Amino acid sequence: MGTFSRRDTLRLGLAGASLAVLASTGASAQGAVKVTFVLTNDIYLMNEEKGRGGIPRLAAIVKAERAKNPNVVFAHGGDTLSPSLMAGFDQGAHMVDLFNTVPPDALVPGNHEWDFGQEVFLKRMGESKFPWLAANVRQADGSAVPGLKDTIVLERGGVRIGIVGAALESTPQISSPGTLKFSSVTDTVKAQAKALRDAGADFIVALVHADRSTDLQLFDAKGVDLILTGHDHDLRVVYDGKIAMAESGEDAQYVTAIDVAMDLKVDGAKRTLTWRPEFRIIDTATATPDPDVLAKVKGYEAQLSKELDVPVGTLAVDLDSRTASVRSQETAIGNLIADALKNATGADVAITNGGGIRGNKQYAAGATLSRRDILTELPFGNRTATTDITGAALKAALENGVSQFENRAGRFPQVSGLTVEVDPKQPVGKRVLSVKVNGAPLDEAKTYKVATNDFMLRGGDGYTSLAGKVAATVDSGGSLMANDVMVYARKLGTIQVKQEGRIVLK
């Protein structure tokens, strides 16, 4: 069999919808059926890495599942428009195009869907050949977001499956959804699930992009039958005999399939469903990439390659990204990168780790700097992040940055908006002699907005003081650092950033 036709799927909203019409589809009204839920989430890369992941392999698995069982529900747990290098050029249009070749039955927007703003999100949603669900997202006046559904109802083998979507509550703090309002995931799902059951749904799915603690709240609330989630990049399945939950890692390295054996009994108006899940974790390294989708991906990769060979600026100064330099002293390239983070976020200051600068080369004044050069220097896919912390916490971060100076550790700080005096001969924790923020003495009681990268925000390289009150997760951060540096370098045109005494070693 081919892909399950959209004509075979009845999509209903709650308002005025009567599920009784499902009987007219001709499907079996009762009996045993196996429904397979296929989940993917948090996909940023188009293609595989080291023979695993990527949309071509994911597409092959989805098509295979649909071919062997017409009762498949393919769900996407969010985060796909951003961040990636290609998204820096087309704002996620390529991902919509690729998923249109193997359309999910439902997709919940992740926080990264709004990295390019509300209007771009609406445009991408309008280009999609699949429904987006988020019942907890509303416009500023409380009205529904055009094109964004609260719920859908699918029929599989006579079973009415209600799906409610809910997006990450903290999206306004970590992305750019404009004036949109995000309400409680748990409260919204409970209310919508009840409404779906009251309307006649037999089986309720919560498709959410939510952090681990919210997932567990939903699980404990027992208002739905199955939770399909994203955001934490976990590979996990949970079942307690009453409710099941799954998350599929990231970048389609693994795909979770939940085979739910359902037995529907119908006695007049009374419908009783019993069910039991079986979980399959599919390693996409075992799949052969779908040739049609792979051809599309190769086309985008060729386009990306051309984009990366575009110059972004001319150097008026030498740049030195040698490992020994970026891990031991202020460098012009470190200043360029830190300035780009500060510029992209409007932060008071920026701090990034020298160990994240990996080119290990020298660029002569007069040379042309390309996008590929910047990607070579920042290859890890780190994201630009912001945090609000006290001056005391900022000083602690700087102390950490110079705490292994003698070992040339990667935590050495490259900064913007800061002037720091350091005596490496002093004991660890007492090496920072003075700090100025944009020319003014550091106020340890004041709160500063700090731009950094997501690795450091999560405590990487010992930068635990950066998190402050932020619940930093693997999904923290917005746009790719490399993209922000490309944009900033292009803005400068002639790059004259040089060493200027931001870090003074005594």
C-alpha positions in Angstrom: 0.0 0.0 0.0 1.1 3.6 -0.5 1.0 6.5 1.8 -2.2 6.8 3.8 -4.3 9.3 1.8 -5.4 12.5 3.4 -8.8 11.8 2.0 -9.0 8.8 4.3 -8.3 11.0 7.3 -11.2 13.0 8.8 -9.9 16.1 10.6 -12.4 17.9 12.9 -12.1 20.8 15.2 -14.0 20.9 18.5 -16.3 23.8 17.6 -19.6 22.3 16.4 -18.0 19.0 15.4 -19.9 15.8 15.8 -17.9 12.6 15.7 -21.0 10.6 14.7 -20.2 11.4 11.1 -17.2 9.1 11.3 -19.6 6.1 10.9 -20.2 7.2 7.4 -16.6 6.5 6.3 -17.3 2.8 6.0 -14.6 1.8 8.4 -15.2 -1.0 10.9 -17.3 0.3 13.8 -15.8 -2.1 16.4 -13.3 -4.9 16.9 -9.6 -5.3 17.2 -7.2 -3.0 15.3 -3.5 -2.2 15.6 -2.7 1.5 15.4 1.0 2.5 15.0 2.1 5.9 16.2 5.4 6.9 14.7 7.2 9.8 16.5 10.0 12.0 15.5 11.1 15.3 17.2 13.8 17.9 17.3 15.1 17.6 13.8 17.6 20.2 12.6 19.8 18.3 10.1 18.6 17.5 6.7 20.9 14.5 6.1 22.5 11.8 8.1 25.6 12.0 10.2 27.8 8.9 10.3 25.2 6.8 8.7 22.3 7.6 11.1 19.5 10.1 11.1 18.3 12.7 8.6 15.0 13.1 6.8 15.7 10.6 3.9 16.1 7.7 6.4 13.1 9.0 8.5 11.0 9.1 5.3 11.9 5.6 4.4 10.8 4.3 7.8 7.5 6.3 7.8 6.7 5.0 4.3 7.5 1.4 5.3 5.3 1.7 8.4 2.4 3.1 6.3 2.9 0.4 3.7 2.5 -2.5 6.1 -0.3 -1.0 8.2 -2.9 1.5 7.0 -3.6 2.5 10.6 -0.5 4.7 11.1 -0.3 8.1 12.8 2.9 10.0 12.1 3.6 12.7 14.6 6.3 15.4 14.9 7.1 16.7 18.3 8.4 20.0 17.2 11.6 21.9 16.4 12.5 21.7 12.8 12.5 25.2 11.2 15.6 26.3 13.1 18.4 26.3 13.9 20.6 25.0 11.1 23.0 26.6 8.6 20.4 26.3 5.8 17.8 27.9 8.0 20.1 30.9 8.2 19.5 31.4 4.5 15.9 30.3 3.9 14.3 30.6 7.4 13.3 27.0 7.4 11.6 26.7 4.1 13.6 23.7 3.1 12.4 21.7 6.1 8.7 22.3 5.2 9.5 21.3 1.7 11.1 18.1 2.8 8.4 17.2 5.3 5.8 17.9 2.6 7.2 14.8 0.8 6.3 12.6 3.8 3.6 14.7 5.7 3.1 14.2 9.4 -0.5 13.6 10.4 0.2 16.3 13.1 3.1 18.6 14.1 3.3 20.7 17.3 5.5 23.8 16.9 8.6 23.8 19.0 10.2 26.9 20.4 12.6 27.1 17.5 9.7 27.4 15.1 9.5 31.1 16.2 13.3 31.9 16.0 12.6 34.0 12.9 9.5 35.8 14.3 5.8 35.4 14.2 5.3 36.3 10.5 7.9 33.8 9.3 6.2 31.1 11.4 2.8 31.9 9.8 4.4 31.8 6.4 6.0 28.4 6.9 2.8 27.0 8.4 0.9 28.2 5.4 3.3 26.3 3.1 2.8 23.1 5.0 0.8 20.2 3.6 0.1 18.9 7.2 -1.6 20.4 10.2 0.1 22.3 13.0 -1.5 21.9 16.5 -1.0 24.1 19.6 -4.1 24.7 21.7 -2.2 26.8 24.3 -1.1 29.5 21.8 -3.3 32.5 21.2 -3.0 36.0 19.7 -2.6 38.9 22.1 -6.4 39.5 22.1 -7.1 35.8 23.0 -8.2 34.8 19.5 -7.0 31.7 17.7 -3.8 32.0 15.6 -4.8 31.7 11.9 -4.0 28.3 10.6 -2.9 26.9 14.0 -5.3 24.2 15.1 -6.1 23.2 18.7 -7.0 19.6 18.0 -7.7 17.1 15.2 -9.6 13.8 15.2 -8.3 11.0 13.0 -10.1 7.7 12.4 -8.0 4.5 12.3 -9.8 1.2 11.9 -13.0 2.6 13.3 -11.3 4.1 16.4 -11.6 7.8 16.9 -8.3 9.2 17.9 -8.3 12.8 19.2 -5.0 14.7 19.2 -4.4 17.9 21.1 -1.2 19.9 20.6 0.5 22.2 23.1 3.7 24.2 22.7 6.5 25.0 25.2 5.2 27.6 27.7 8.6 29.4 28.0 8.8 30.0 24.2 8.5 33.8 24.7 11.5 33.8 26.9 13.8 31.8 24.6 12.5 32.5 21.1 10.7 35.3 19.2 6.9 34.7 18.9 6.1 38.4 19.0 2.8 39.1 20.8 1.6 35.5 20.9 0.5 34.3 24.4 1.4 30.8 25.7 -0.7 29.3 28.5 -0.2 26.2 30.7 0.5 23.0 28.7 -1.0 20.8 31.5 -4.2 22.8 32.0 -4.8 23.2 28.3 -4.3 19.5 27.5 -6.6 18.5 30.4 -9.4 20.8 29.2 -9.0 19.9 25.5 -8.8 16.1 26.3 -12.0 16.2 28.2 -13.7 18.1 25.4 -12.5 15.5 22.9 -13.8 12.7 25.0 -17.1 14.4 25.5 -17.3 14.8 21.7 -16.9 11.0 21.3 -13.1 10.4 20.9 -12.1 6.9 21.9 -8.3 7.5 22.4 -6.6 10.7 23.3 -3.1 11.8 22.3 -1.2 14.8 23.7 1.3 15.9 21.1 3.5 18.4 23.1 6.8 20.2 22.9 7.5 20.4 26.6 10.3 20.1 29.1 10.7 16.9 31.2 9.0 18.3 34.3 5.9 19.3 32.2 5.9 15.8 30.6 5.8 14.2 34.0 3.0 16.6 35.2 0.9 15.5 32.2 1.8 11.9 32.8 0.7 12.1 36.5 -2.6 14.0 35.5 -3.8 10.9 33.6 -6.1 12.9 31.3 -4.8 11.4 28.1 -3.8 7.9 26.9 -0.6 8.7 25.0 1.9 11.5 25.3 4.2 12.2 22.3 6.7 14.8 23.3 9.8 16.7 22.2 12.3 19.3 23.5 14.5 17.4 25.9 16.1 15.3 23.1 15.6 12.2 25.3 15.2 8.8 23.8 12.7 7.3 26.2 9.4 5.3 26.6 7.3 5.2 29.7 4.2 3.1 30.5 2.4 2.5 33.8 -0.5 0.4 32.7 -2.7 3.4 32.2 -0.8 6.0 30.2 2.1 5.8 27.7 4.7 8.4 26.8 7.5 8.6 24.3 10.2 10.9 23.0 12.5 10.1 20.1 15.9 11.8 20.8 17.0 14.2 18.0 17.7 14.5 14.3 15.9 11.2 13.6 18.8 9.2 14.8 16.1 7.0 16.3 12.4 6.7 15.6 9.9 5.5 18.2 7.0 3.4 17.0 4.3 2.6 19.4 2.1 -0.3 18.2 -1.2 0.0 20.1 -3.5 -3.0 20.1 -7.0 -1.6 20.4 -10.2 -3.4 21.0 -13.3 -1.3 20.5 -16.7 -2.5 21.8 -19.8 -0.6 20.7 -23.1 -1.0 22.4 -25.6 1.5 21.1 -24.2 4.9 22.0 -21.7 3.4 24.5 -18.2 2.9 23.1 -15.6 1.1 25.2 -11.9 0.9 24.1 -9.3 -1.3 25.7 -5.7 -1.0 24.5 -2.1 -2.0 25.2 1.1 -0.6 23.7 4.2 -2.2 22.4 7.2 0.0 21.9 9.8 -0.3 19.1 12.9 1.9 19.0 14.0 2.0 15.4 17.7 2.8 14.7 17.7 4.7 11.4 21.1 3.3 10.6 19.2 0.2 9.6 17.1 2.1 7.0 17.9 2.7 3.4 17.4 6.5 2.6 14.4 7.2 0.6 15.8 8.1 -2.9 13.3 10.8 -3.8 13.8 12.6 -0.5 17.6 12.1 -0.6 17.7 13.7 -4.1 15.9 16.8 -2.6 18.4 16.9 0.3 21.4 16.7 -2.1 19.9 19.6 -4.0 19.7 21.7 -0.9 23.2 20.7 0.2 24.6 21.8 -3.2 22.7 25.1 -2.7 24.1 25.4 0.8 27.7 24.8 -0.4 27.3 27.7 -2.8 26.0 29.9 0.0 28.9 29.0 2.2 31.5 30.1 -0.4 30.1 33.6 -0.4 32.4 36.3 1.1 31.1 38.2 4.1 33.8 40.7 4.6 37.4 41.9 4.0 39.9 41.8 6.8 41.6 45.1 7.7 43.5 43.3 10.5 45.1 39.9 11.1 43.0 37.2 12.7 44.6 34.5 14.8 42.5 31.5 15.7 45.4 29.2 16.7 44.5 27.1 19.7 47.2 28.4 21.9 46.1 32.0 21.3 42.3 31.7 21.8 42.8 29.7 25.0 45.2 32.1 26.6 44.6 35.7 25.6 42.3 38.2 24.1 42.2 37.7 20.3 40.7 39.7 17.4 38.7 36.7 16.2 37.4 36.2 19.8 36.4 39.8 19.9 34.6 39.5 16.5 32.6 36.5 17.7 31.7 37.9 21.1 30.7 41.3 19.4 28.5 39.3 17.1 26.7 37.6 20.0 26.2 40.9 21.7 24.9 42.6 18.6 22.5 39.8 17.8 20.9 39.8 21.2 21.2 43.4 22.4 22.9 42.1 25.6 25.0 44.2 27.9 28.0 41.9 27.5 29.0 38.7 25.8 31.2 35.9 26.8 32.2 32.8 24.8 34.8 30.1 25.4 38.0 30.1 23.4 37.8 26.3 23.1 34.8 26.7 20.8 36.9 28.5 18.2 38.5 25.6 16.2 40.0 26.9 13.0 43.6 26.9 14.4 44.8 29.1 11.7 45.9 32.7 10.8 44.2 35.1 8.4 46.2 37.9 7.0 45.0 41.5 6.7 43.5 42.0 3.3 42.1 38.5 3.0 38.5 37.8 2.3 36.5 36.1 5.0 33.8 33.7 3.8 30.9 32.0 5.4 32.7 28.7 5.2 35.6 30.2 7.1 33.3 31.2 9.9 31.7 27.7 9.9 35.2 26.2 10.1 35.9 28.4 13.2 32.5 27.5 14.8 31.8 23.9 13.8 29.9 22.6 16.8 26.5 24.0 16.0 26.3 25.9 19.2 23.4 28.3 19.6 23.4 31.9 20.8 21.8 32.2 24.2 21.1 34.9 26.7 20.8 34.9 30.5 20.1 37.5 33.2 22.6 37.2 36.0 24.0 39.4 38.8 27.3 41.1 38.6 28.6 38.6 41.2 27.6 35.7 39.0 29.3 37.4 36.0 32.5 37.8 37.9 32.3 34.1 39.0 32.0 33.2 35.3 35.1 35.2 34.5 37.0 33.6 37.4 36.0 30.2 36.0 37.2 31.3 32.6 40.8 32.0 33.8 40.9 29.2 36.4 42.9 26.9 34.2 44.9 29.5 32.4 48.2 27.6 32.9 46.7 24.6 31.2 45.4 26.5 28.1 41.9 25.1 28.8 39.1 25.8 26.4 37.1 27.7 29.1 39.3 30.8 28.6 36.9 33.7 27.9 36.6 35.8 24.8 34.4 38.8 25.7 32.5 41.9 24.5 31.4 44.9 26.5 33.9 43.9 29.3 37.3 45.0 30.4 38.9 42.5 32.7 42.2 42.6 34.6 43.6 39.2 35.4 46.6 38.0 37.4 47.1 34.4 36.5 49.7 34.0 39.3 47.0 34.4 42.0 45.1 31.5 43.5 42.1 30.1 41.5 39.0 32.1 42.4 41.0 35.3 43.1 42.6 35.9 39.7 40.1 38.6 38.4 41.4 41.9 39.8 38.8 44.2 38.3 35.9 44.2 35.9 34.3 47.1 33.9 31.0 46.7 32.0 30.9 49.1 29.1 33.4 51.3 30.9 31.7 51.4 34.3 32.8 49.4 37.3 31.0 46.0 37.7 28.1 46.2 40.2 27.9 42.8 41.8 24.3 43.5 42.9 23.1 44.6 39.5 21.5 42.3 37.0 23.1 42.2 33.6 21.9 40.6 30.3 24.7 38.3 29.1 25.0 36.7 25.7 26.8 33.4 25.5 26.4 30.0 23.9 24.1 27.2 24.8 26.9 24.9 25.8 28.2 27.4 28.4 24.6 28.3 29.6 24.2 24.6 30.5 27.4 24.7 32.6 29.8 23.6 29.9 33.5 24.3 30.6 32.5 24.9 34.2 30.4 28.0 33.6 27.7 27.0 36.1 27.2 30.6 37.3 25.8 31.7 33.9 22.5 29.8 34.2 21.3 32.0 37.0 17.5 31.4 37.3 17.4 30.0 33.7 16.3 26.4 33.5 19.0 25.6 30.9 18.3 22.5 28.9 19.8 20.9 25.8 17.3 22.9 23.8 18.4 26.3 25.2 19.5 29.0 22.8 18.1 30.4 19.6 20.0 31.0 16.3 23.3 29.3 15.4 26.3 31.3 16.6 27.9 30.8 13.2 24.9 32.4 11.5 25.0 35.4 13.9 28.7 35.9 13.2 28.1 35.7 9.4 25.4 38.3 9.7 27.6 40.6 11.8 30.6 40.2 9.6 28.5 41.1 6.5 27.1 44.1 8.4 30.7 45.3 9.1 31.9 44.7 5.5 35.4 45.7 6.4 36.4 43.9 9.6 38.6 46.0 11.8 38.0 44.4 15.1 41.3 44.1 16.9 42.9 43.4 20.3 42.1 46.4 22.4 42.7 45.5 26.1 39.5 43.8 26.8 41.4 41.2 28.8 44.6 42.5 30.5 47.0 39.9 31.9 49.1 41.2 34.7 
